[in-house]
């Protein structure tokens, strides 16, 4: 590997870490705005999406430049393509963060509706998955990445429970249909954050081992070396 490629890969890595940090902060703020509605905070979160979009474009341009200039192979090629994929996943997570903030704005005027407790738990689990998937990339930790994949079903189950609860609420309280729909949408968006965290974790497995585990059964994909999913909860 040439010294120029090493330098450019390091620069690309730092750029992606900047995006990771911004997206994590944005999602934490969005979830907090949902549980504790605040108009100013929600509007600020929505505005941050443009910054993330610009970072996504910059990273893609840098990746394409590296591919053209250095014609990398093996692990270097995997690293560049993985960075492009993770950047795209993070950009979609940021879009979801903006949507969650919009849902928070939708329930500000209806204080009588409470955010379900299981939605708070689902938010915690989804945020943990996102954090651990990013850690797995930074540390090139395949074991951690595979464990993140196993956590997705727990978030899916909580999402199903929340949808059932909100559906029942809307039947019994027609006056709360509008804010309940906002929470319904927010629940689905938080569930999608967990999906993107899973995708990032799968990308880490590909980066380190060259193995594509996307679309496989999650249990089969974990491999014999994986520990219990609860180790990262």
N, C-alpha and C positions, 0 to 999 in steps of 0.2 A: 504494500500500500504506500502510495506517495505521501510525502509530507503535506502536499497541498490538499489531498483528499482527506487526510486526518484533520487538518485545520477546518476544512469546509464541513465535515461531518460533526465536529465539535460545535461549530457555530449553529448548524441545523438543530442539534440536540438542545442547545440553550434556547433557541427560538421556540421549540416545541414545549420546553419546560415553562417558559413564560406564558404560553397559551394555556397549559394545564393549570397553572396557578390562577390565572384570571377566570377560567371557566369554573374551577372549584369554588372560588370566592363568590362568583355570580350565582351559582346554584344554591350555596348555603344561604345567601341573602334572599333569594327568591322563595325558598322554603320557609325562611323566617318571616318573610312578608306575608306568606299565606297563613301561617299560624297566628301571627300578630299583625293584622293588616295595617299598613302605613302607606298613605298615598305618595308621599315624596320618595320614600325608599323604592316603591314599586316602579315609579316613573324612571328613577335612576337606573334600575336594573334593566328595564326595557332598552334604555339608551346604550347600555354596554354591549348590546348585541352587534352593533356596527363595528366596534373595536375588534371583537372576536372574528367577525367576517373578514376584516382586513388582515388579521393575522393568518387566517386560513389561506387566503390568496397568496400572501407573502411566502408561507411555507411551501405551498404547491409550486410556486415559481422557483424557489430555491432547489427543490427536489428535481424538477425538470432540468434545471441548469446543471446540477451535479450529474444527472444521468447522461446528459449530452457531452459534458466536458471530460468526465473521467471514465465513462463506460464501465462502471463497477460490476463485479461478479460476486457470487457466493454471499457471504455474510454482509458485505457492504451493500450489495444490491438489495438484500432483504431488509437491511436497516432503512434504506431510503424509501422503499415501497411501504414499509411499515409506518414510517413517520407520516407519509401521505395519507394512509388509511386512518391512523389515529387522529390526525388533524381533522379529517372529515367527520369522524365520530364526535370529536369535541365541538365542532361547529354545530352539529345537530343538537348536542346537549345544550349548548348556549341558546339555540332557538327554543328549546323546551323551557329553559329558565325564563326567557322573555314571556312565553305563554303562561307559565305559572304566575308570574308577576301580574299579567293581565287578569288572570282569574282572581288574584288577590284583590285587585281593584273592583272586580265585580261583586265581591261580598262585603266590601267596606260599609255600604249603606244598609246592610242587613245584620245588625249585631246579634239578633236573636238566634241565628243559626250557628251551631258550634262545629268546629273542625273535629271529625271523629278521632278518637284516641288511636285507632288502628291506622289512620292516615299518618299520624305523627310517627308511629312505629315504622310504617312503610317508608316514610321519608328518611328516617335514620338509617334503615338498612340500605336504601338506594344510594345515599350519600357515602356510606361506608364502602359499598361496592365500587363507586367511582374513585374514591380515595385509594383503595387497595389496588385497583387496576392500574392506576397511575404509578403507585409504588412499585408494582410488579415490572412496569416498563423501566423505571429509573434503575431498579436493582437487577434487572434481567432475571427475575425470579419466576421460574416456570411453576414451581409448586404453589406459590401464592396466586399466580394467574389461574391455574386450574381450580383452586378453591373458590375464587371469585365466581367462576362459571356455575359452581354448585349452589350458590346463594340465590340465583335468579328465581328459582321455583318458589322460594319463600315469599319474595316480593309479589310474584304473580298471584299467589294464594291470598295475600292480604288485599290486593287489588280487587279480586273477585268478592271478597267479603265486604269491602267498602262499597262496591257497586250495588250489591244486594241491599245493604243498609240504606244507601241513598235512594234507591228505587222505592223501598218501603216508606221512607220519609216523604217522598213526593206524592205517593198515593194517599198518605194520611194527612199531609199538610200541603194542599195545592198552592197556598200562598207563599210557600218556600221553594217552589219549583225552580225559579230563576237562580237563586244562590246555590241550591243543591246541584244544579247543572254545572255551575262553575266548579264546585268541589268534585263532581263526577269527572269533569275534564281534567282538573288538576291531578286527580288520582291516576288517570290514564297516562298523563305526561310524566309523572314520577316513575311509573312502571316502565316507561320507555327509557328513562335515564338508566335504570338498571339494565335494560337490554343493551344500551350502548356501552355501558361499563363491561358487560360480558363480551361484547365484540372487541373492545380494547384488550381485554385479557386474552382472548383467542389470538389476537394479533401478536401479543407478546410470545405466546407459544410458537407461533410461526417464525418470529424473529430469531428466537434462541435455538429452536430445534428443527426449523424448516418443515414443520408438520402443520397441515391445515386441518383444524378440528371444527371449523364452523359448519353448522348444519348437522353435526353428528349428535347422537344421543349424549346428553351432558354427563350421565353417569359413566358411560363407556369411555368418554373423552378424558376422564380425570386421570387414568393410568394408575398403576399399582402403588406409585410413590406418593399419591395425594393423601393428605390427612383429612380429618373431619372438617366440614365446612364451618363448623362453629369456632374453629381456631382463629378465624379472622373477624368474627362477629364482635 
